Amino acid sequence: MPGRHSLFWKLAFLLVGFCLLMIWLSWSWGRYMEQKNLFLSVEARKTLQEYAAQAEQAWNQGQEAGVDAWLQGMTQREGSWVGVIGGDLQTLSSRPLTPRENQRLTFLRGLDWPVSLHARGLPWLRVPFPGDPDAGSLVIELPQRFMPGQYRLLWRVLTNGVIPGLFTLLLCVGLYRLLVVPLNQLREQANAWSADQLNARLSSQTTSRRDELGELGRAFDQMSERLQGTVSLQQQLLRDLSHELRTPLSRLRVACDSEHSLAALRERLSREVDGMQRLVEDSLQLAWLDTERAPLAAEEIQVQALWEMLTENACFESGWPAQQLQCELTAECWVRGNLNTLAQALENILRNAIRHSPLGAVVSLDGCREGEYWHLWLEDQGGGVDEVDLERIFAPFTRLDGSRPGNGGFGLGLSIARNAVQRQGGQIWAQNTEHGLRLHMRLLAASL
Amino acid sequence: MTPVSVGHPRILAIEDDLVLGAYVHEQLGRSGFEVTWCQNGREGLELARERSFDLVLMDILLPGMDGLSVLTYLRQSHSTPVVLMSALGAEADRISGFRLGADDYLPKPFSMAELRVRIEAILRRVALDRRPVAIPLNRDSHSLRFDDELCDVYFGQQWAGFTRSEYRLLETLNRSADEVLSKAFLYQHVLQRGYAPHDRSLDMHVSQIRRKLKAIGYGEREVRTVWGKGYVLSAVDEGA
């Protein structure tokens, strides 16, 4: 069953309504026109009534002879059969009626009767004398010029052809506006994409529709949003990556030209290769997290155990004593997610916090349960960042200069962390505190 | 780590890059392996079918026939361990390699030390798999009681509550007491898969083992990290 806002209903109402309208129109108009065309015109009635008056006058003045004389004149004037009969249906002229004429006299139409269009020949009419209707009547074969329905064909063409045609045309215009105009907009957008205008969007008129075409339009817009995001991210990544690779390459070039000892050269070489390898791996990881859409395998993870695993590594890397990395969380904090990506995210923000902390500072992890989620935060004492940069630090290759101590890295850590957390349905954002930066994460709690 | 098999392990290296192939050939030869080097996928498959090797080391992009197809055909008749190496670092490639039956996946660039560790891990695992079930020795070593049925250890008055993987890991470490076991070997033997840098399952298991041993009050020995090498179960260093 199509939904309430489905196009089906619009089309159904339109088409059913149209069909009913057409049937009603052709039925009622056709009938009206037909009727109209069966009756004599006013002029014809007037003329024929005058004839009847003349016939009565002729009868009253000259009886049989008067009628004969008048009839003679009439026959010349009209050319069709004319007779005058009395109340007893006998002719009032001297010429007797032929049997055929007699037969026809037995069915005569009144003036205001409809004329049969199906009868052969012209109809005969009886017009009573206006003065004394009982005295007699004029019988006349309707002259051709008074025959109604001369424009019958024209009317028929109009009611059965032109007007339904016009209405159908209107229906077509309606359907076109309903269906084809949005499709044309989609086509224009697709063409705009072909011409590399990825910022082209559909008009709000299309996207705010509540039917299937509106859904299509919104899906189209979402797709272009995603496409534009991906393309610009890829372009940015490529630009930044080549820029970042230039730095170690130029250092290698310098080392190559200078007069280092072999051991020093080898040591330098190995360091730069490590750096470049890490850069390439991080970039690939970021690209993979961003483009891969398949759901990650999820498991239940105890954050305390994860933290212990990460701090062991971090202490080894940075030479920090373990007491400076504190975890306020209890053993009850279990989250649901993908171990590898979550570990990577937490490790990256931990490394980031350590890198930007002054000597002897403390980095601590804390959190609280919020309904279905665990809200965790990692706090450092590195002085924080500008408010405007709180979002920017998650963009790839962003390195803030100035205030925060510490350097190194390619500015990919937090981007990877954000992508990794988002991939498993979590959120990550930053906030400044009195002493430093606080990174918040909202992760799905494990259902134990 | 000492190679377990007697004599020189035979390795078939299928690598079309002349520089890397020659280097691998020379370095592995120097490390005591008997290396056959071949540069074409189709020829490599013939060789692997005709002669018996302890391990096949193979690139994915190869002339003649690509590495994944070679692996597919080889798996129809042989169970020789296969290590794939590729510059295609993509996760999807690694996954499809494992699905087709590869024993490990080594992304390029890699160091020779890394390659040796991976090869030794697989050879050692194969040797362990072939060995008849060992009679448990020293089961109550250092007052920690291992129970194979329950997959758990007992100390003092309580069970530690290990999961199957955690138990297997601790048991493996216990069996080779005081010997550093590489992550590559532990992945092969305990988790039965190849090791990848972003894979943290083993580290997480170690973290949980430490927590659970601590919870039952066992402090005689601990699982220690040997940086750049692996893990070892050894006596707690009082000086640390």
Interface residues (C-beta under 8 A of the other chain):
Chain A: V273 Q277 V280 E281 L284 Q285 W288 E292 I301 Q302 Q304 A305 L306 E308 M309 E312 N313 F316 L339 N340 A343 Q344
Chain B: G89 A90 E91 A92 P109 P197 H198 D199 R200 S201 D203 M204 V206 S207 Q208 R210 R211 T225 W227
